[in-house]
């Protein structure tokens, strides 16, 4: 276990330094790290030149009005006529937010980290916050929420960045509301039953049994220490006993309920809550209206796969790049192990359910689910890398419907 701890970050002494200096971390051995502020002299000279030509900026600096100065820099960034100017103002904004970025990452680190590899947790939290502070559009969106009557600007940024780090890291590590156990707890009986029948492919009778298994589990199991942890064998046994005691007259096949059956039932319920995707292959050439029609939900409410894009122009900009993106996906797919490829083939070509795949390859169902999830995540990562190289101008990981595209791509690829 590593004893790594991130260093304290002292405030910058001069007000101007807030907009032209950046943090430097120096590692001293495996567990020690020091910190210092370093001015970017080139950025400082360019910024001072701008200030001399702008009386308003000069006055804000003299009055140490960081809120007005930040707002002004964001406006200048928006109206900048060249990439060089945008870079100047963007770097000043990023520099200003360095202190709250480090504080937010440090706060999250002390609340939750990988004790085996704490350095990775620290770097990860810094990267999450940096994705925000490096993007003036995101900074502008957040700043609109600021209410000076409720908090100081410094406190506001600390809270916002801490919340973002927690939200994203929870999603990645399936903690909090993104936990599998939380999803199981809050899923309605109707939604769970539909998933069991339509996604997993069990019979109506089996689905009813599995819903009762879920209900029984959450009568005896809850989160501990404010975290959702995997239930112990004892909890599964207690849930089985609860089901037989309270649901025996309603639950089909209650006579065969035991700890092992209940654990398997919960694993199947977890698979049922995976998204059920409608076919919409990437290079079919659909326009946005057709995509809405293809992805309409059962209640008639259409949801466009492009609805949550960071940039609504992404659809247009990507059309000519579809073949290249497909090549990136195929290239990553070819790197998968023989076991990964076999599981994907059974899932998407043979259309076998999780339990059937597990039985066929001699693995338990939770292992199969983890491998499938890992494969999809790696393919998403391949598209993200491709998007960055193409300089599409958006954070491609923010595209929620990209997961749908990967799922549909896999279906088409293995059926092709």
C-alpha positions as a Markdown table, in Angstrom:
| # | Residue | x | y | z |
|---|---|---|---|---|
| 1 | Unk | 0.0 | 0.0 | 0.0 |
| 2 | Unk | 1.4 | 3.4 | -1.0 |
| 3 | Unk | 1.6 | 6.3 | 1.5 |
| 4 | Unk | 1.4 | 8.9 | -1.2 |
| 5 | Unk | -0.3 | 12.2 | -0.3 |
| 6 | Unk | -0.6 | 15.3 | -2.6 |
| 7 | Unk | 1.1 | 18.4 | -1.2 |
| 8 | Unk | -0.7 | 21.5 | 0.1 |
| 9 | Unk | -1.2 | 24.2 | -2.5 |
| 10 | Unk | -0.4 | 27.7 | -1.1 |
| 11 | Unk | -2.3 | 30.7 | -2.5 |
| 12 | Unk | -0.5 | 33.0 | -5.0 |
| 13 | Unk | 0.7 | 36.2 | -3.3 |
| 14 | Unk | 0.2 | 38.6 | -6.2 |
| 15 | Unk | -3.1 | 39.2 | -7.8 |
| 16 | Unk | -1.7 | 39.3 | -11.3 |
| 17 | Unk | 0.0 | 35.9 | -10.7 |
| 18 | Unk | -3.5 | 34.3 | -10.5 |
| 19 | Unk | -3.8 | 34.8 | -14.3 |
| 20 | Unk | -0.3 | 34.0 | -15.5 |
| 21 | Unk | 1.1 | 31.3 | -13.3 |
| 22 | Unk | 0.7 | 27.5 | -13.2 |
| 23 | Unk | 1.3 | 24.8 | -10.6 |
| 24 | Unk | 4.4 | 22.6 | -10.8 |
| 25 | Unk | 4.6 | 19.3 | -9.0 |
| 26 | Unk | 8.0 | 17.8 | -8.3 |
| 27 | Unk | 8.1 | 14.2 | -7.2 |
| 28 | Unk | 10.6 | 13.3 | -4.5 |
| 29 | Unk | 10.8 | 9.6 | -4.3 |
| 30 | Unk | 7.8 | 7.3 | -4.5 |
| 31 | Unk | 5.5 | 8.9 | -2.0 |
| 32 | Unk | 6.6 | 12.5 | -1.6 |
| 33 | Unk | 5.7 | 15.4 | -3.8 |
| 34 | Unk | 6.4 | 19.2 | -3.6 |
| 35 | Unk | 4.5 | 22.0 | -5.2 |
| 36 | Unk | 5.5 | 25.5 | -6.5 |
| 37 | Unk | 3.9 | 28.2 | -8.6 |
| 38 | Unk | 5.7 | 29.2 | -11.8 |
| 39 | Unk | 4.9 | 32.2 | -13.9 |
| 40 | Unk | 4.6 | 31.8 | -17.6 |
| 41 | Unk | 6.7 | 34.8 | -18.6 |
| 42 | Unk | 5.5 | 34.8 | -22.2 |
| 43 | Unk | 1.9 | 34.7 | -21.1 |
| 44 | Unk | 2.5 | 37.4 | -18.6 |
| 45 | Unk | 4.1 | 39.8 | -21.2 |
| 46 | Unk | 1.2 | 39.2 | -23.6 |
| 47 | Unk | -1.4 | 39.7 | -20.9 |
| 48 | Unk | 0.2 | 42.9 | -19.7 |
| 49 | Unk | 0.2 | 44.2 | -23.3 |
| 50 | Unk | -3.6 | 43.6 | -23.5 |
| 51 | Unk | -4.1 | 45.3 | -20.1 |
| 52 | Unk | -2.3 | 48.4 | -21.2 |
| 53 | Unk | -4.6 | 48.8 | -24.1 |
| 54 | Unk | -7.7 | 48.1 | -22.0 |
| 55 | Unk | -8.5 | 50.6 | -19.2 |
| 56 | Unk | -11.3 | 48.4 | -17.8 |
| 57 | Unk | -8.9 | 45.4 | -17.4 |
| 58 | Unk | -6.3 | 47.6 | -15.8 |
| 59 | Unk | -8.8 | 48.9 | -13.3 |
| 60 | Unk | -10.1 | 45.4 | -12.4 |
| 61 | Unk | -6.5 | 44.4 | -11.7 |
| 62 | Unk | -5.9 | 47.4 | -9.5 |
| 63 | Unk | -9.1 | 46.7 | -7.6 |
| 64 | Unk | -8.4 | 43.0 | -7.4 |
| 65 | Unk | -11.9 | 42.3 | -8.8 |
| 66 | Unk | -11.4 | 38.7 | -9.8 |
| 67 | Unk | -15.0 | 38.1 | -10.7 |
| 68 | Unk | -15.3 | 41.0 | -13.2 |
| 69 | Unk | -11.9 | 40.2 | -14.6 |
| 70 | Unk | -12.8 | 36.5 | -15.2 |
| 71 | Unk | -16.1 | 37.6 | -16.8 |
| 72 | Unk | -14.2 | 40.1 | -19.0 |
| 73 | Unk | -11.7 | 37.4 | -20.0 |
| 74 | Unk | -14.5 | 35.1 | -21.0 |
| 75 | Unk | -16.1 | 37.8 | -23.1 |
| 76 | Unk | -12.7 | 38.5 | -24.8 |
| 77 | Unk | -12.2 | 34.8 | -25.5 |
| 78 | Unk | -15.7 | 34.6 | -27.1 |
| 79 | Unk | -15.0 | 37.6 | -29.3 |
| 80 | Unk | -11.4 | 36.8 | -30.2 |
| 81 | Unk | -10.7 | 37.0 | -33.9 |
| 82 | Unk | -7.8 | 34.6 | -34.0 |
| 83 | Unk | -6.7 | 31.3 | -32.5 |
| 84 | Unk | -3.7 | 33.1 | -30.9 |
| 85 | Unk | -5.9 | 35.5 | -29.1 |
| 86 | Unk | -8.3 | 32.7 | -28.0 |
| 87 | Unk | -5.3 | 30.8 | -26.7 |
| 88 | Unk | -4.1 | 33.8 | -24.7 |
| 89 | Unk | -7.4 | 34.4 | -22.9 |
| 90 | Unk | -8.1 | 30.7 | -22.5 |
| 91 | Unk | -4.7 | 30.2 | -20.8 |
| 92 | Unk | -5.4 | 33.2 | -18.4 |
| 93 | Unk | -8.7 | 31.6 | -17.5 |
| 94 | Unk | -7.1 | 28.2 | -17.0 |
| 95 | Unk | -4.4 | 29.8 | -14.8 |
| 96 | Unk | -7.0 | 31.5 | -12.6 |
| 97 | Unk | -8.8 | 28.2 | -11.9 |
| 98 | Unk | -5.6 | 26.3 | -11.0 |
| 99 | Unk | -6.0 | 26.9 | -7.3 |
| 100 | Unk | -9.6 | 25.6 | -7.0 |
| 101 | Unk | -8.7 | 22.8 | -9.4 |
| 102 | Unk | -6.0 | 21.6 | -7.0 |
| 103 | Unk | -8.1 | 22.1 | -3.9 |
| 104 | Unk | -11.1 | 20.2 | -5.4 |
| 105 | Unk | -8.9 | 17.3 | -6.5 |
| 106 | Unk | -7.2 | 17.2 | -3.0 |
| 107 | Unk | -10.6 | 17.2 | -1.2 |
| 108 | Unk | -11.9 | 14.3 | -3.3 |
| 109 | Unk | -8.6 | 12.5 | -2.9 |
| 110 | Unk | -8.9 | 12.5 | 0.9 |
| 111 | Unk | -12.5 | 11.4 | 0.6 |
| 112 | Unk | -12.1 | 8.5 | -1.8 |
| 113 | Unk | -9.0 | 7.0 | -3.5 |
| 114 | Unk | -7.4 | 3.8 | -4.5 |
| 115 | Unk | -5.2 | 2.9 | -1.6 |
| 116 | Unk | -3.1 | 0.6 | -3.7 |
| 117 | Unk | -2.5 | 3.3 | -6.4 |
| 118 | Unk | -3.3 | 6.7 | -4.8 |
| 119 | Unk | -1.1 | 8.5 | -7.3 |
| 120 | Unk | -3.4 | 7.4 | -10.1 |
| 121 | Unk | -6.4 | 8.7 | -8.2 |
| 122 | Unk | -4.7 | 12.0 | -7.7 |
| 123 | Unk | -3.8 | 12.3 | -11.4 |
| 124 | Unk | -7.3 | 11.2 | -12.4 |
| 125 | Unk | -9.1 | 13.8 | -10.3 |
| 126 | Unk | -6.8 | 16.6 | -11.6 |
| 127 | Unk | -7.6 | 15.5 | -15.1 |
| 128 | Unk | -11.3 | 15.6 | -14.6 |
| 129 | Unk | -11.2 | 19.1 | -13.2 |
| 130 | Unk | -8.7 | 20.2 | -15.9 |
| 131 | Unk | -11.2 | 19.1 | -18.5 |
| 132 | Unk | -13.5 | 21.8 | -17.2 |
| 133 | Unk | -11.0 | 24.6 | -16.5 |
| 134 | Unk | -9.3 | 24.1 | -19.9 |
| 135 | Unk | -12.6 | 24.7 | -21.6 |
| 136 | Unk | -13.8 | 28.4 | -21.4 |
| 137 | Unk | -17.3 | 27.3 | -22.7 |
| 138 | Unk | -17.7 | 25.1 | -19.6 |
| 139 | Unk | -16.3 | 27.7 | -17.3 |
| 140 | Unk | -18.8 | 30.3 | -18.7 |
| 141 | Unk | -21.7 | 27.9 | -18.2 |
| 142 | Unk | -20.7 | 27.2 | -14.6 |
| 143 | Unk | -20.1 | 30.9 | -13.9 |
| 144 | Unk | -23.7 | 31.7 | -14.8 |
| 145 | Unk | -24.8 | 29.8 | -11.7 |
| 146 | Unk | -22.8 | 31.9 | -9.4 |
| 147 | Unk | -24.7 | 33.9 | -6.8 |
| 148 | Unk | -22.5 | 36.4 | -4.9 |
| 149 | Unk | -25.2 | 36.6 | -2.2 |
| 150 | Unk | -24.7 | 32.9 | -1.3 |
| 151 | Unk | -20.9 | 32.5 | -1.4 |
| 152 | Unk | -17.5 | 33.9 | -2.3 |
| 153 | Unk | -16.3 | 33.2 | -5.9 |
| 154 | Unk | -13.5 | 31.1 | -4.5 |
| 155 | Unk | -15.9 | 28.9 | -2.5 |
| 156 | Unk | -18.2 | 28.6 | -5.5 |
| 157 | Unk | -15.4 | 27.2 | -7.7 |
| 158 | Unk | -14.2 | 24.8 | -5.0 |
| 159 | Unk | -17.8 | 23.4 | -4.7 |
| 160 | Unk | -18.5 | 23.2 | -8.4 |
| 161 | Unk | -15.2 | 21.4 | -9.3 |
| 162 | Unk | -15.6 | 19.0 | -6.3 |
| 163 | Unk | -19.1 | 18.1 | -7.5 |
| 164 | Unk | -17.9 | 17.5 | -11.0 |
| 165 | Unk | -15.0 | 15.3 | -9.9 |
| 166 | Unk | -17.3 | 13.3 | -7.6 |
| 167 | Unk | -20.0 | 12.9 | -10.3 |
| 168 | Unk | -17.6 | 11.7 | -13.0 |
| 169 | Unk | -15.4 | 9.5 | -10.8 |
| 170 | Unk | -18.6 | 7.9 | -9.3 |
| 171 | Unk | -19.8 | 7.2 | -12.8 |
| 172 | Unk | -16.5 | 5.6 | -13.7 |
| 173 | Unk | -16.2 | 3.5 | -10.5 |
| 174 | Unk | -20.0 | 2.8 | -10.3 |
| 175 | Unk | -20.2 | 4.5 | -6.9 |
| 176 | Unk | -23.2 | 6.5 | -5.6 |
| 177 | Unk | -26.2 | 6.8 | -7.9 |
| 178 | Unk | -24.3 | 5.0 | -10.7 |
| 179 | Unk | -23.9 | 1.9 | -8.6 |
| 180 | Unk | -25.4 | -1.3 | -9.9 |
| 181 | Unk | -27.0 | -1.9 | -6.5 |
| 182 | Unk | -28.6 | 1.6 | -6.5 |
| 183 | Unk | -30.0 | 1.0 | -10.0 |
| 184 | Unk | -31.4 | -2.4 | -8.9 |
| 185 | Unk | -33.0 | -0.8 | -5.9 |
| 186 | Unk | -34.8 | 2.1 | -7.7 |
| 187 | Unk | -35.8 | 0.2 | -10.8 |
| 188 | Unk | -39.6 | -0.2 | -11.0 |
| 189 | Unk | -41.1 | -3.7 | -11.1 |
| 190 | Unk | -42.4 | -3.0 | -14.6 |
| 191 | Unk | -39.1 | -1.8 | -16.0 |
| 192 | Unk | -37.2 | -4.7 | -14.4 |
| 193 | Unk | -39.7 | -7.3 | -15.7 |
| 194 | Unk | -39.5 | -5.8 | -19.2 |
| 195 | Unk | -35.7 | -6.0 | -19.2 |
| 196 | Unk | -35.7 | -9.5 | -18.0 |
| 197 | Unk | -38.0 | -10.6 | -20.8 |
| 198 | Unk | -36.8 | -8.4 | -23.6 |
| 199 | Unk | -33.1 | -8.0 | -22.9 |
| 200 | Unk | -32.2 | -11.2 | -21.1 |
| 201 | Unk | -34.8 | -13.4 | -22.8 |
| 202 | Unk | -36.2 | -15.2 | -19.8 |
| 203 | Unk | -39.9 | -16.4 | -19.6 |
| 204 | Unk | -42.6 | -14.3 | -18.0 |
| 205 | Unk | -42.8 | -16.9 | -15.2 |
| 206 | Unk | -39.0 | -16.6 | -14.5 |
| 207 | Unk | -39.1 | -12.8 | -14.7 |
| 208 | Unk | -41.7 | -12.7 | -11.9 |
| 209 | Unk | -39.5 | -14.9 | -9.7 |
| 210 | Unk | -36.5 | -12.6 | -10.3 |
| 211 | Unk | -38.4 | -9.5 | -9.5 |
| 212 | Unk | -39.4 | -11.0 | -6.1 |
| 213 | Unk | -35.7 | -11.9 | -5.6 |
| 214 | Unk | -34.7 | -8.3 | -6.1 |
| 215 | Unk | -37.5 | -7.1 | -3.7 |
| 216 | Unk | -36.4 | -9.6 | -1.1 |
| 217 | Unk | -32.7 | -8.6 | -1.3 |
| 218 | Unk | -33.5 | -4.9 | -0.6 |
| 219 | Unk | -35.6 | -5.9 | 2.4 |
| 220 | Unk | -32.4 | -7.1 | 4.1 |
| 221 | Unk | -29.6 | -5.2 | 2.3 |
| 222 | Unk | -28.7 | -1.5 | 2.2 |
| 223 | Unk | -25.7 | 0.7 | 1.6 |
| 224 | Unk | -23.0 | 0.7 | 4.3 |
| 225 | Unk | -20.8 | 3.6 | 5.4 |
| 226 | Unk | -22.7 | 5.7 | 2.8 |
| 227 | Unk | -21.5 | 3.3 | 0.0 |
| 228 | Unk | -23.1 | 0.6 | -2.0 |
| 229 | Unk | -21.1 | -2.6 | -1.5 |
| 230 | Unk | -21.6 | -6.0 | -3.0 |
| 231 | Unk | -23.9 | -8.1 | -0.8 |
| 232 | Unk | -22.3 | -10.8 | 1.2 |
| 233 | Unk | -23.3 | -14.5 | 1.0 |
| 234 | Unk | -25.0 | -14.0 | 4.3 |
| 235 | Unk | -27.1 | -11.2 | 2.9 |
| 236 | Unk | -28.1 | -13.4 | -0.1 |
| 237 | Unk | -29.1 | -16.2 | 2.4 |
| 238 | Unk | -31.1 | -13.7 | 4.4 |
| 239 | Unk | -32.8 | -12.5 | 1.2 |
| 240 | Unk | -33.6 | -16.1 | 0.2 |
| 241 | Unk | -35.1 | -16.7 | 3.7 |
| 242 | Unk | -37.1 | -13.5 | 3.4 |
| 243 | Unk | -38.5 | -14.5 | 0.0 |
| 244 | Unk | -39.6 | -17.9 | 1.2 |
| 245 | Unk | -41.2 | -16.4 | 4.3 |
| 246 | Unk | -43.1 | -13.4 | 2.7 |
| 247 | Unk | -43.4 | -14.1 | -1.0 |
| 248 | Unk | -43.7 | -17.9 | -1.2 |
| 249 | Unk | -47.4 | -17.9 | -2.2 |
| 250 | Unk | -46.8 | -15.3 | -5.0 |
| 251 | Unk | -43.4 | -16.3 | -6.3 |
| 252 | Unk | -43.2 | -19.1 | -8.9 |
| 253 | Unk | -40.7 | -21.8 | -8.1 |
| 254 | Unk | -40.2 | -20.5 | -4.6 |
| 255 | Unk | -39.5 | -24.1 | -3.5 |
| 256 | Unk | -36.1 | -24.0 | -5.2 |
| 257 | Unk | -35.0 | -20.7 | -3.7 |
| 258 | Unk | -31.7 | -20.7 | -1.8 |
| 259 | Unk | -28.7 | -18.5 | -1.5 |
| 260 | Unk | -27.1 | -19.7 | -4.7 |
| 261 | Unk | -30.3 | -19.2 | -6.7 |
| 262 | Unk | -31.0 | -15.8 | -5.3 |
| 263 | Unk | -27.5 | -14.6 | -6.1 |
| 264 | Unk | -27.8 | -15.8 | -9.7 |
| 265 | Unk | -31.3 | -14.2 | -9.9 |
| 266 | Unk | -29.8 | -10.8 | -8.9 |
| 267 | Unk | -27.0 | -11.2 | -11.5 |
| 268 | Unk | -29.7 | -11.7 | -14.1 |
| 269 | Unk | -31.6 | -8.7 | -12.9 |
| 270 | Unk | -28.5 | -6.6 | -13.3 |
| 271 | Unk | -28.1 | -7.7 | -16.9 |
| 272 | Unk | -31.8 | -6.8 | -17.5 |
| 273 | Unk | -31.1 | -3.2 | -16.6 |
| 274 | Unk | -28.5 | -2.9 | -19.4 |
| 275 | Unk | -29.8 | -0.5 | -22.1 |
| 276 | Unk | -31.8 | -2.2 | -24.9 |
| 277 | Unk | -30.6 | -0.5 | -28.1 |
| 278 | Unk | -32.5 | 0.0 | -31.3 |
| 279 | Unk | -30.6 | -0.6 | -34.6 |
| 280 | Unk | -29.1 | 2.5 | -36.0 |
| 281 | Unk | -25.7 | 1.8 | -37.7 |
| 282 | Unk | -23.3 | 4.6 | -38.1 |
| 283 | Unk | -22.8 | 4.6 | -41.8 |
| 284 | Unk | -26.4 | 4.2 | -42.9 |
| 285 | Unk | -26.5 | 7.9 | -43.7 |
| 286 | Unk | -29.5 | 8.8 | -41.6 |
| 287 | Unk | -30.3 | 12.5 | -41.0 |
| 288 | Unk | -31.2 | 13.9 | -37.6 |
| 289 | Unk | -35.0 | 13.6 | -38.3 |
| 290 | Unk | -34.7 | 9.9 | -39.3 |
| 291 | Unk | -32.6 | 9.2 | -36.3 |
| 292 | Unk | -35.3 | 10.7 | -34.1 |
| 293 | Unk | -37.9 | 8.4 | -35.7 |
| 294 | Unk | -35.7 | 5.3 | -35.4 |
| 295 | Unk | -35.1 | 6.0 | -31.7 |
| 296 | Unk | -38.7 | 7.0 | -30.6 |
| 297 | Unk | -39.6 | 5.4 | -27.3 |
| 298 | Unk | -42.7 | 3.4 | -26.8 |
| 299 | Unk | -44.7 | 6.3 | -25.4 |
| 300 | Unk | -44.2 | 8.3 | -28.7 |
| 301 | Unk | -41.7 | 10.7 | -27.2 |
| 302 | Unk | -38.8 | 10.9 | -29.7 |
| 303 | Unk | -35.3 | 11.3 | -28.4 |
| 304 | Unk | -32.6 | 12.2 | -30.9 |
| 305 | Unk | -29.2 | 10.4 | -30.4 |
| 306 | Unk | -27.7 | 13.8 | -31.1 |
| 307 | Unk | -29.7 | 15.6 | -28.4 |
| 308 | Unk | -26.9 | 15.6 | -25.8 |
| 309 | Unk | -23.9 | 16.4 | -28.0 |
| 310 | Unk | -21.6 | 19.1 | -26.8 |
| 311 | Unk | -21.8 | 20.5 | -30.3 |
| 312 | Unk | -24.9 | 20.1 | -32.4 |
| 313 | Unk | -22.7 | 20.4 | -35.6 |
| 314 | Unk | -21.1 | 17.1 | -34.7 |
| 315 | Unk | -23.5 | 15.2 | -36.9 |
| 316 | Unk | -22.7 | 17.2 | -40.0 |
| 317 | Unk | -19.0 | 17.3 | -39.4 |
| 318 | Unk | -18.7 | 13.5 | -38.9 |
| 319 | Unk | -20.6 | 12.3 | -42.0 |
| 320 | Unk | -17.5 | 12.2 | -44.2 |
| 321 | Unk | -15.4 | 10.6 | -41.5 |
| 322 | Unk | -17.6 | 7.6 | -40.8 |
| 323 | Unk | -15.3 | 5.1 | -42.7 |
| 324 | Unk | -12.3 | 6.4 | -40.8 |
| 325 | Unk | -14.1 | 6.1 | -37.5 |
| 326 | Unk | -15.2 | 2.5 | -38.3 |
| 327 | Unk | -11.6 | 1.7 | -39.1 |
| 328 | Unk | -10.6 | 2.9 | -35.6 |
| 329 | Unk | -13.3 | 0.7 | -34.0 |
| 330 | Unk | -12.2 | -2.4 | -36.1 |
| 331 | Unk | -8.6 | -1.7 | -35.2 |
| 332 | Unk | -9.3 | -1.7 | -31.5 |
| 333 | Unk | -11.5 | -4.8 | -31.9 |
| 334 | Unk | -8.7 | -6.7 | -33.5 |
| 335 | Unk | -6.6 | -6.1 | -30.3 |
| 336 | Unk | -9.0 | -7.9 | -28.1 |
| 337 | Unk | -8.1 | -11.3 | -26.6 |
| 338 | Unk | -9.5 | -14.6 | -28.0 |
| 339 | Unk | -11.9 | -14.8 | -25.0 |
| 340 | Unk | -13.2 | -11.3 | -25.5 |
| 341 | Unk | -13.8 | -12.0 | -29.2 |
| 342 | Unk | -15.6 | -15.2 | -28.4 |
| 343 | Unk | -17.9 | -13.6 | -25.9 |
| 344 | Unk | -18.7 | -10.7 | -28.3 |
| 345 | Unk | -19.4 | -13.2 | -31.1 |
| 346 | Unk | -21.8 | -15.2 | -28.9 |
| 347 | Unk | -23.5 | -12.1 | -27.8 |
| 348 | Unk | -23.9 | -10.3 | -31.1 |
| 349 | Unk | -23.8 | -12.9 | -33.7 |
| 350 | Unk | -25.4 | -15.9 | -31.9 |
| 351 | Unk | -27.6 | -13.5 | -29.8 |
| 352 | Unk | -27.1 | -15.6 | -26.7 |
| 353 | Unk | -28.1 | -14.2 | -23.3 |
| 354 | Unk | -25.6 | -13.7 | -20.5 |
| 355 | Unk | -26.5 | -16.9 | -18.6 |
| 356 | Unk | -26.2 | -19.0 | -21.8 |
| 357 | Unk | -22.8 | -17.4 | -22.7 |
| 358 | Unk | -21.6 | -18.1 | -19.2 |
| 359 | Unk | -22.6 | -21.7 | -19.4 |
| 360 | Unk | -21.1 | -22.2 | -22.9 |
| 361 | Unk | -17.6 | -20.8 | -22.0 |
| 362 | Unk | -17.6 | -22.1 | -18.4 |
| 363 | Unk | -17.6 | -18.6 | -16.7 |
| 364 | Unk | -20.0 | -17.1 | -14.2 |
| 365 | Unk | -22.4 | -14.5 | -15.6 |
| 366 | Unk | -21.0 | -11.6 | -13.7 |
| 367 | Unk | -17.6 | -12.2 | -15.4 |
| 368 | Unk | -19.2 | -12.3 | -18.8 |
| 369 | Unk | -21.0 | -9.0 | -18.1 |
| 370 | Unk | -17.8 | -7.4 | -16.9 |
| 371 | Unk | -15.9 | -8.5 | -20.0 |
| 372 | Unk | -18.7 | -7.2 | -22.3 |
| 373 | Unk | -18.7 | -3.9 | -20.5 |
| 374 | Unk | -14.9 | -3.6 | -20.7 |
| 375 | Unk | -15.0 | -4.3 | -24.4 |
| 376 | Unk | -17.6 | -1.6 | -25.1 |
| 377 | Unk | -15.7 | 0.9 | -22.9 |
| 378 | Unk | -12.4 | 0.2 | -24.8 |
| 379 | Unk | -14.3 | 0.7 | -28.1 |
| 380 | Unk | -15.6 | 4.0 | -26.8 |
| 381 | Unk | -12.1 | 5.0 | -25.9 |
| 382 | Unk | -10.9 | 4.2 | -29.4 |
| 383 | Unk | -13.6 | 6.5 | -30.8 |
| 384 | Unk | -12.6 | 9.2 | -28.3 |
| 385 | Unk | -9.0 | 9.0 | -29.4 |
| 386 | Unk | -10.0 | 9.1 | -33.0 |
| 387 | Unk | -12.2 | 12.2 | -32.3 |
| 388 | Unk | -9.3 | 14.0 | -30.6 |
| 389 | Unk | -7.0 | 13.3 | -33.5 |
| 390 | Unk | -9.6 | 14.6 | -35.9 |
| 391 | Unk | -9.9 | 17.8 | -33.8 |
| 392 | Unk | -13.7 | 17.7 | -34.0 |
| 393 | Unk | -13.9 | 20.6 | -31.5 |
| 394 | Unk | -16.0 | 18.7 | -28.8 |
| 395 | Unk | -15.3 | 16.4 | -25.9 |
| 396 | Unk | -16.4 | 13.2 | -27.5 |
| 397 | Unk | -16.7 | 11.4 | -24.2 |
| 398 | Unk | -19.6 | 13.7 | -23.3 |
| 399 | Unk | -21.7 | 12.2 | -26.1 |
| 400 | Unk | -24.1 | 10.0 | -24.1 |
| 401 | Unk | -25.6 | 8.4 | -27.2 |
| 402 | Unk | -22.2 | 7.2 | -28.4 |
| 403 | Unk | -22.8 | 4.1 | -26.3 |
| 404 | Unk | -25.8 | 3.4 | -28.4 |
| 405 | Unk | -23.7 | 3.7 | -31.5 |
| 406 | Unk | -21.1 | 1.3 | -30.3 |
| 407 | Unk | -23.8 | -1.2 | -29.4 |
| 408 | Unk | -25.4 | -0.9 | -32.8 |
| 409 | Unk | -22.1 | -1.1 | -34.5 |
| 410 | Unk | -21.3 | -4.4 | -32.8 |
| 411 | Unk | -24.7 | -5.8 | -33.9 |
| 412 | Unk | -24.1 | -4.8 | -37.5 |
| 413 | Unk | -20.5 | -5.9 | -37.5 |
| 414 | Unk | -21.2 | -9.4 | -36.2 |
| 415 | Unk | -24.4 | -9.8 | -38.3 |
| 416 | Unk | -22.7 | -8.5 | -41.4 |
